[in-house]
Amino acid sequence: MSGAVESGDYVWPTCLACGRDLWTNELDRLACRPCEERTAARIAELPALFRQLDTTAALMKGASRSGSPTSGSRTPPIPPRLDVLNLVSPGGVAARLGAIEDAWRATLGWTIAPWRGSPAQAVPRLAEFLANNLLWACSSYEAVGQNIDDLRRLHGECAALVNDERRPGRVQIGNCPMQVGDELCWTPLTATAASHRVRCGGCGTRWETLGEWRELRAAQEAVLAEAAGVAA
């Protein structure tokens, strides 16, 4: 069943993918139309993204442009972009799309698809199946919210590598000033420009808002000032 928000005695259905209230003309669905449309666009783009990644991977196998080996060894060097090869390998894009297709087929009572060939052969066929049955999933499949999220993540991973997007690095922002029992936590903290959330890996304390960041800085300065006073 879809998610729901209570309004008096009535429970209004919500989209299983994004959580917003369904429109009145969507009440026979589990996922809203905008989520379906965005997912359809991602599915349509995945085969082309895969082809670009597969070409990139082929250029990383250690052979020179002339085709002669780069060394006397038959074993090629470790590829520098394992993240790319992980997506184009049999356990990558093809396997993740295939898991969704198999689950949909099982729910529909259809035969699980036979061997689909290499990942390059399988990805277009898998994308075609998912595109053809997406409306059914958004209307009737209980796990469609998770599938939509999985497809969003997969598309994001592929697009980021194709576009050579680099993840922002992490920077040190001091130590955790929280008291844990009789001791100071003082676990090193890091932050990234991609997120305003900071979590201490030692005690689990979180700082997520500008006000909490200011409190964190003030607490760190207080600990350092106290330590300096003791040392003096």
Secondary structure, DSSP 8 states (H G I E B T S, - for coil): --EEEEETTEEEEE-TTT--B--GGGTT-SS-HHHHHHHHHHHHHHHHHHHHHHHHHHTTSSB-TTS-BSSS-SS----S-HHHHHHHSTTSHHHHHHHHHHHHHHHHT--------SHHHHHHHHHHHHHHHHHHHHHH-TTHHHHHHHHHHHHHHHHHHHTT-----EEEEEE---EETTEE---EEEEETT-S-EE-TTT--EE-SHHHHHHHHHHHHHHHHHHHHHH-
